[in-house]
């Protein structure tokens, strides 16, 4: 083999070696790229899985919180229902311990018990607690839509459902409704007289220097009759204006009649006093027409 052939073979071998090295480098590079892609895919898959798990965990936690809140609401509702049932039972027990009836609505479907409750007369079940303490006076309006109650701490005005409309920090000696149920006459403990509307606003007050003890309204609603025990006189007022129409002597001095009122036609005034004395006056002239004794107390 001559030198030229030897050199040619060595060059070919060297060229082949470089080709093999290039192939090995290409293979290693391809392997590295494949591994990198594999790691990227694995990371993406793992991240997606973690995100899905986090979202599922958050949804599960939210559902648990909602279920817990619903359970607490249900428990509070049950507790409130039990408490309310106990209150109603206690209310029923007290209201049905009736020894006397303070007032009855005109259609007789409701009454005020002496225990201080508005009661449904159709089933004897309580509707509402009235006043504040013992009840001294109770009266329904003629249309039975309003109820006035006087107890220890004042006067209270209710609607027919027992809902409070207003309270007055005074203890009147007498409360009465006008025949059309639109006005309320309040005789206060200091002897003053106020006329209110259905929602308790004062429309007018009677200007009198003499203390009034009790009152009555004529059947037509046009006149108001008042009685002053200290003066021993009766007064008649124009109900709409509050103007004094007349006054006259009426009954024993310093005595409040147990009954005071007009006759059905408004022409006479009657008053019943202690000992059964009954006096009758002419409502126009104020002349005492008769005095007699019904019975001896």
KEDO-351258 format. One record per residue (C-alpha): residue number from 1; residue in one letter; x, y, z. Coordinates in steps of 0.001 Angstrom, whole numbers, plus 500000, padded with zeros to 6 digits. Last residue first. Layout:
# residues N
> NUM/A/X/Y/Z
...
END
This chain:
# residues 297
> 297/X/373484/549701/597907
> 296/X/369828/550687/598224
> 295/X/367754/550384/595093
> 294/X/366425/552461/592212
> 293/X/365929/555655/594175
> 292/X/364195/558593/592549
> 291/X/364862/562086/591269
> 290/X/362852/563683/588468
> 289/X/362775/566587/586034
> 288/X/366007/568361/586886
> 287/X/365991/571403/584575
> 286/X/369088/571666/582374
> 285/X/367053/573417/579680
> 284/X/368015/571438/576592
> 283/X/369102/568111/578112
> 282/X/366094/567979/580456
> 281/X/367419/566318/583558
> 280/X/367013/562886/585181
> 279/X/368455/561865/588570
> 278/X/368816/558336/589907
> 277/X/369773/557698/593537
> 276/X/370803/554058/594077
> 275/X/372785/554692/597254
> 274/X/375766/555994/595295
> 273/X/374745/557934/592196
> 272/X/373030/557243/588874
> 271/X/372915/559951/586222
> 270/X/370434/560503/583404
> 269/X/370265/563154/580706
> 268/X/367170/563603/578533
> 267/X/366456/564749/574968
> 266/X/369193/562776/573230
> 265/X/366665/560441/571546
> 264/X/368251/557324/573093
> 263/X/368551/559025/576485
> 262/X/371868/560630/577283
> 261/X/374457/559334/579718
> 260/X/376077/559171/583140
> 259/X/376459/556040/585262
> 258/X/378430/555432/588442
> 257/X/378061/559102/589204
> 256/X/381051/560932/590707
> 255/X/380253/562535/594067
> 254/X/381863/565693/595397
> 253/X/378572/567644/595270
> 252/X/375367/565621/594907
> 251/X/373692/565703/591487
> 250/X/373697/568215/588685
> 249/X/373565/571984/588802
> 248/X/373677/573472/585329
> 247/X/376031/574248/582442
> 246/X/375307/575249/578869
> 245/X/376689/575311/575323
> 244/X/380452/575314/575987
> 243/X/382301/575388/572672
> 242/X/384500/572388/571847
> 241/X/383904/572977/568125
> 240/X/382745/569570/566877
> 239/X/381401/568191/570170
> 238/X/379435/571294/571131
> 237/X/379604/571122/574894
> 236/X/377166/570320/577708
> 235/X/378262/570828/581321
> 234/X/377010/569160/584494
> 233/X/377466/570503/588006
> 232/X/378378/569466/591558
> 231/X/381406/571754/591542
> 230/X/383745/569150/592976
> 229/X/381969/566391/591039
> 228/X/382420/567994/587648
> 227/X/380379/566124/585035
> 226/X/380760/566281/581261
> 225/X/378248/565897/578420
> 224/X/379472/566110/574829
> 223/X/377088/567073/572068
> 222/X/376897/566388/568314
> 221/X/377552/562635/568254
> 220/X/373932/561801/567342
> 219/X/373633/559476/570342
> 218/X/374912/562209/572707
> 217/X/378373/561666/574140
> 216/X/379154/560973/577811
> 215/X/381704/562244/580332
> 214/X/383388/561645/583679
> 213/X/385427/563443/586326
> 212/X/385909/566940/584880
> 211/X/387932/569471/586839
> 210/X/386540/572981/586711
> 209/X/388493/575712/584967
> 208/X/387200/574573/581596
> 207/X/388619/574989/578114
> 206/X/387874/571684/576412
> 205/X/390785/570363/574386
> 204/X/390876/570003/570613
> 203/X/391991/567712/567786
> 202/X/394659/565807/569706
> 201/X/396197/563153/567437
> 200/X/395589/559591/568643
> 199/X/395262/557697/565368
> 198/X/391465/557654/565373
> 197/X/391176/561373/566215
> 196/X/391490/562793/569709
> 195/X/389240/564941/571918
> 194/X/390865/566031/575165
> 193/X/389311/566727/578578
> 192/X/391255/568034/581576
> 191/X/390280/566918/585079
> 190/X/393811/566194/586335
> 189/X/393172/562448/585928
> 188/X/392425/562891/582247
> 187/X/389047/562511/580582
> 186/X/389827/561233/577070
> 185/X/387233/561499/574314
> 184/X/388047/559483/571199
> 183/X/386933/560362/567696
> 182/X/386103/558571/564435
> 181/X/384110/555660/565901
> 180/X/380874/557056/564370
> 179/X/379157/557039/567785
> 178/X/382124/558877/569373
> 177/X/384419/556727/571481
> 176/X/384867/556880/575245
> 175/X/387703/557053/577779
> 174/X/387297/557844/581499
> 173/X/389515/558354/584539
> 172/X/392593/558714/582378
> 171/X/395977/557263/583452
> 170/X/398634/559285/581657
> 169/X/401672/558477/579536
> 168/X/399600/558044/576404
> 167/X/400188/555029/574140
> 166/X/399673/554698/570405
> 165/X/398558/552328/567649
> 164/X/399408/549021/569353
> 163/X/398473/545919/567347
> 162/X/395750/543847/569056
> 161/X/394206/542669/565800
> 160/X/391215/545005/566213
> 159/X/393466/548068/566433
> 158/X/394950/549170/569722
> 157/X/395019/552382/571808
> 156/X/396868/552345/575122
> 155/X/396298/554603/578132
> 154/X/398829/554880/580914
> 153/X/401179/553074/583238
> 152/X/398871/551105/585532
> 151/X/396225/550270/582922
> 150/X/393746/552023/580643
> 149/X/392725/550248/577426
> 148/X/391188/551651/574254
> 147/X/390162/549261/571474
> 146/X/389600/550128/567848
> 145/X/387912/548343/564914
> 144/X/384809/547278/566867
> 143/X/382536/549646/564850
> 142/X/381221/551157/568119
> 141/X/384806/551559/569418
> 140/X/385761/549013/572050
> 139/X/386275/549909/575720
> 138/X/388676/548833/578444
> 137/X/389214/550288/581920
> 136/X/391252/549399/584979
> 135/X/393638/546877/583432
> 134/X/396356/545522/585723
> 133/X/399900/545900/584392
> 132/X/401067/547377/581111
> 131/X/398302/547407/578541
> 130/X/397130/544510/576411
> 129/X/398542/541079/575654
> 128/X/397431/539855/572235
> 127/X/395166/537370/570417
> 126/X/394307/534903/573173
> 125/X/392206/531826/572370
> 124/X/388602/531455/573562
> 123/X/387615/529791/570268
> 122/X/384930/532137/568906
> 121/X/385549/534766/571594
> 120/X/389020/535575/570285
> 119/X/390704/537136/573317
> 118/X/392418/540467/573901
> 117/X/394338/539909/577103
> 116/X/394624/541781/580417
> 115/X/393849/539068/582973
> 114/X/390429/540689/583362
> 113/X/389699/539451/579854
> 112/X/389076/541784/576937
> 111/X/386572/540416/574442
> 110/X/386331/539494/570792
> 109/X/383666/538076/568426
> 108/X/380777/539718/570290
> 107/X/379611/541807/567289
> 106/X/379764/544930/569465
> 105/X/383152/544024/570903
> 104/X/383209/542979/574553
> 103/X/384830/544731/577506
> 102/X/386316/543979/580920
> 101/X/385274/540335/581119
> 100/X/385507/538587/584483
> 99/X/387108/535595/586131
> 98/X/388955/534499/583016
> 97/X/391927/532193/583401
> 96/X/391838/531652/579644
> 95/X/394230/534509/579003
> 94/X/396869/533224/581371
> 93/X/396944/529667/580061
> 92/X/396753/530844/576437
> 91/X/399609/533273/576878
> 90/X/401691/530559/578506
> 89/X/400957/528227/575602
> 88/X/401644/531000/573110
> 87/X/404941/531785/574802
> 86/X/405930/528105/574860
> 85/X/405049/527775/571162
> 84/X/407108/530876/570435
> 83/X/410097/529443/572266
> 82/X/409752/526102/570464
> 81/X/409423/527835/567098
> 80/X/412424/530046/567903
> 79/X/414498/526993/568829
> 78/X/413424/525220/565634
> 77/X/414259/528311/563572
> 76/X/417624/528581/565325
> 75/X/418365/524935/564489
> 74/X/417277/525402/560871
> 73/X/419457/528481/560557
> 72/X/422393/526599/562066
> 71/X/421866/523664/559683
> 70/X/421610/526011/556734
> 69/X/424852/527725/557779
> 68/X/426594/524344/558109
> 67/X/425279/523215/554717
> 66/X/426456/526468/553166
> 65/X/429874/526130/554798
> 64/X/430126/522499/553704
> 63/X/429161/523418/550145
> 62/X/431803/526141/550164
> 61/X/434389/523697/551466
> 60/X/433488/521159/548733
> 59/X/433705/523872/546083
> 58/X/437090/524987/547443
> 57/X/438340/521376/547565
> 56/X/437141/520775/544004
> 55/X/438848/523940/542814
> 54/X/442062/522982/544621
> 53/X/441917/519437/543209
> 52/X/441352/520820/539699
> 51/X/444274/523209/540153
> 50/X/446494/520383/541453
> 49/X/445541/518212/538456
> 48/X/446239/521038/536056
> 47/X/449596/521661/537696
> 46/X/450469/517929/537489
> 45/X/449506/517809/533810
> 44/X/451476/520946/533062
> 43/X/454483/519709/535017
> 42/X/454347/516293/533311
> 41/X/454052/517925/529882
> 40/X/457009/520157/530633
> 39/X/459026/517214/531968
> 38/X/458267/515221/528804
> 37/X/459206/518177/526616
> 36/X/462476/518472/528483
> 35/X/463121/514733/528175
> 34/X/462451/514887/524434
> 33/X/464782/517864/524051
> 32/X/467515/516062/526003
> 31/X/467074/512901/523895
> 30/X/467198/514897/520665
> 29/X/470384/516573/521875
> 28/X/471907/513198/522806
> 27/X/470999/511789/519384
> 26/X/472402/514820/517596
> 25/X/475595/514574/519613
> 24/X/475907/510842/518811
> 23/X/475272/511532/515099
> 22/X/477904/514235/515076
> 21/X/480356/511912/516821
> 20/X/479641/509225/514238
> 19/X/480194/511690/511409
> 18/X/483467/512801/512954
> 17/X/484605/509222/513163
> 16/X/483635/508579/509541
> 15/X/485692/511594/508445
> 14/X/488669/510333/510434
> 13/X/488321/506921/508890
> 12/X/488089/508432/505400
> 11/X/491149/510594/506035
> 10/X/493084/507556/507314
> 9/X/492118/505615/504227
> 8/X/493263/508383/501876
> 7/X/496516/508806/503757
> 6/X/497206/505117/503430
> 5/X/496359/505136/499738
> 4/X/498788/507996/499069
> 3/X/501536/506398/501094
> 2/X/501573/503236/499003
> 1/X/500000/500000/500000
END
